[in-house]
Amino acid sequence: MLWIFTFGFLYIPNFLCALTDNECYVTSKDYFYHEGDVTIGAFFPLHILYTGNKVSHKYEPYNLQDLHIQYKFKNYQFVLALMFAIEEINRNPHLLPNTTLGYDIYNIPYTEKNILYSAFLWHTGIINPLPNCDCGHKRKSPAVLTGPSWSASAHIGTLLQLYKIPQLTFGPFDSILNDQGQFNSLYQMAPKDTSLSLAIVLLMLHFSWSWVGLMLPDDHRGTQFLSDLRENMESNGICIAFLKMIPGTWNAFSNALWKNMEKIEESSANVIVIYGDIISIQGLMRHVAQLLVTWKVWVLNSSWDIDSHSDYFMLESFHGSLIFSHHHEEMIEFMNFIQTVNPYKYPEDNYLPKFWFLFFKCPFSKFDCHLLENCQPNASLELLPRHIFDPTMSEEGYNIYNAVYAVAYSLHEINLQQTQTQPYTNEKGMVFSPWQLLPFLKNTIMKSHVRGHTLMDGGRNLDTKYDILNFWNFPSGLGLKVKVGTYSLSAHQGVQLSLCEEMIQWPTRFTKVPQSVCSASCRPGFRKAAQEGKAVCCFDCTPCADNEISNETDMDQCLKCPESHYANSEKNHCLRKSVSFLAYEEPLGMALTITALGFSVLTAVVLVVFVKHRDTPIVKANNRSLSYILLLTLFICFLSSLLFIGQPRTATCILQQTAFGILFTLALSTVLAKAITVIIAFKATVPARMVRWLMVSRAPNFIIPFCTLIQIIIGIWLVTSPPFIDQDTHAERGHIIIVCNMGSTVAFHTVLGYLCSLALGSYTMAFLSRNLPDTFNKAKFLSFSMQVFFCVWITFLPVYHSTKGKVMVAMEVFSILASSIALLGLIFAPKCYIILLRPEKNSCPGIRHKKHSRSNIHLNLV
């Protein structure tokens, strides 16, 4: 309850400004004067007149009758900065000795039509001034201070230009006022805002704000700032969510402003930049405050009275705002000076009594509005709440301070010059014309004799450093501007912006650093995909393709991993691949090895059985020598499959293809010889003597070396394009498969085609002799084995080319084993069955009871 009462009390003055009807309070002159040998003229916006019902005056149709006064207490710091600088100079015995400075202060209204009235009043010294009329006005004013509005300075500057009176402006730097052709006696104390746009962009980059709204005045300053800001934003990948150019005709009650603010409130941009001076967009500021927009971060320049429009008890629209202010040194002496200011010390001041009446409850005297009664002795401006009056020197106040010192140094130079050339002139005081001050004033500012960092380069003020202030106004009325960072254009790249995030208070809707993006950031493993028809900051997140990664957020393209690496499952790192091959230790290699060894042993056992029973009819049938050759070939075939298992070497790569081609040529040519033997014995139409000669001379056996010779000729490719060790980086994820590259694929397929043609020939011969009468005719088994062999290798081709890596090698080993097992099992298994399990069928008595043909006789002779 105590807090509620305290902050409620702080808002009482806001209502008193409009409701009090004290005659002394609402009556105020537009000027006041402090005596001095030389006076400095100043035009400050200290109070405004406003109307409620716009009732026209009875006798003055262009004026209004129901006028009310509203004091701009925050602008009163302009007066105090001027008084402080003048008193400091007057106390300095080394600057303008024997000469005192005074001031001549005039109020200028916010409306442009009455601005020149105050200027004519200052120039002529009469209430109803006439141009070019000087009715005994004896005050010496060598220079005039104007601001903070550029338009007010331009209007007054047009008049002062006619008389070549030096003019110093303390408001924001303006390019129009820098036109020496139009204002050659005007000097701007504020630095240029050339690097402000870059400072704001660096702030956005610091907090990763890529989706930002802009609200700028629709004038030359807003257009120039937009050009600079847009260029910096585009070069750093920051997008403009919306852009509102605010005309000066839009005030707080403008329907157009209301409609635009509704769109701004609904915008997805949480950060909005507002640039301008207090005059150009004052309606916008009041409107934002009245809407109580507590879910936006406002980035402002320092020319704003941002906390003067609050009408709410606790919440405040601009709490958490970030303000860029030109850096200036702290003035502790000024704060001490504030403590001593009171109406009794400066009786000529029209505004101090109103402070004391309104905030310290001091009633006006019945006889004089400059006198107060029953005041607290310790009353001081320092005791006022910050949202009403800030005792720290503002940026504009610092410019005023520097402007006064610039005038003082210039006057000092003129005084020295006059003393040297006319030593007796100064007895009656300084005698000079205002235009004579111009070259001295320019030289003083150029040499930076004034206090602070206002420098000039060829007549252009340079901005070197900004303070970043955070506005603390929760609960509303706190009104603190806390320095949370700096920006320095002259600092090294990367350290130009410095922030203390822990000190920043954000708007009440945010519990952490606000985000302002059109699309959520794409995390590592994804890339940005632009949305058609939208800004580049609006995008979708697409996963990286296979073996591609993105190791940073918001990457435009994924990076492909090198051949020796592979992308992890999250696709944000490339991992080194491990070397792999079809090893004996892994399950597949072990299974194939056991199969090859097992069937090689089985083949050896069959060979032993055949040798042991070499004289039996079933072994002698169909040429037992061919059976021995086929069994030995199959034995080696089973063992040759082991060449494909284990780490490849150059020698094993060459032996793989050599053994594969020659061994299977031997096996198939042997089967072909067996089939031809049967055909010759039973189908030949030649005389019996010739048949007997072919059988006795074993002529079919010459088929084996002939077919093998053809295979050797085809195998010349092993010399011209030999197999070599190769790496397959794509077969298995995370592995580099070491394989044998066959070299010439044409030669490999030629060898395979030749083997299939041998198998087809053997099948044809065996098929023709399948029904020949013979007790031990194995033509059916030969034809069936060739069918299996042919199917295995025809199936091998598509399967082989559809697999990669170790599976491809395993497929070739499997085909070798399958075709070899087919030959072993289908040709020799029936014979082993009879030899071992039905021996009665493998004897001559068992055969004689059958009817023998001529072919039987011939075969039995073999």
Secondary structure as UniProt FT lines:
FT   HELIX           2..10
FT   HELIX           12..19
FT   HELIX           23..26
FT   STRAND          31..34
FT   STRAND          38..44
FT   STRAND          47..51
FT   TURN            61..62
FT   STRAND          67..71
FT   HELIX           73..75
FT   HELIX           76..91
FT   TURN            93..94
FT   TURN            97..98
FT   STRAND          101..107
FT   HELIX           112..114
FT   HELIX           115..124
FT   TURN            131..132
FT   STRAND          144..146
FT   HELIX           150..163
FT   STRAND          167..169
FT   TURN            175..178
FT   TURN            180..182
FT   TURN            184..185
FT   STRAND          186..188
FT   TURN            194..195
FT   HELIX           196..206
FT   TURN            207..208
FT   STRAND          211..217
FT   HELIX           220..235
FT   TURN            236..237
FT   STRAND          239..246
FT   TURN            248..249
FT   TURN            252..253
FT   HELIX           255..266
FT   STRAND          271..274
FT   TURN            278..281
FT   HELIX           282..291
FT   STRAND          297..301
FT   TURN            302..303
FT   TURN            306..307
FT   TURN            317..320
FT   STRAND          322..326
FT   HELIX           332..340
FT   TURN            343..345
FT   TURN            347..348
FT   HELIX           352..359
FT   TURN            369..370
FT   TURN            377..378
FT   HELIX           381..383
FT   TURN            386..388
FT   HELIX           395..421
FT   TURN            423..424
FT   HELIX           425..428
FT   HELIX           434..436
FT   HELIX           437..446
FT   TURN            447..448
FT   STRAND          455..457
FT   TURN            458..459
FT   STRAND          460..462
FT   STRAND          465..472
FT   TURN            476..477
FT   STRAND          480..488
FT   TURN            489..490
FT   TURN            493..494
FT   STRAND          497..499
FT   HELIX           501..503
FT   TURN            508..509
FT   TURN            524..525
FT   STRAND          526..530
FT   TURN            532..533
FT   TURN            536..537
FT   STRAND          539..543
FT   TURN            546..547
FT   STRAND          548..549
FT   TURN            553..554
FT   STRAND          559..560
FT   TURN            563..564
FT   STRAND          565..567
FT   TURN            569..570
FT   STRAND          574..576
FT   STRAND          578..580
FT   HELIX           587..612
FT   TURN            613..615
FT   HELIX           617..620
FT   TURN            621..622
FT   HELIX           624..640
FT   HELIX           641..644
FT   HELIX           650..683
FT   HELIX           688..697
FT   HELIX           699..702
FT   HELIX           703..714
FT   TURN            715..716
FT   HELIX           717..720
FT   STRAND          724..728
FT   TURN            733..734
FT   STRAND          735..741
FT   HELIX           745..768
FT   TURN            769..771
FT   TURN            775..776
FT   HELIX           779..801
FT   HELIX           806..837
FT   HELIX           839..842
FT   HELIX           844..848
FT   HELIX           854..860
//
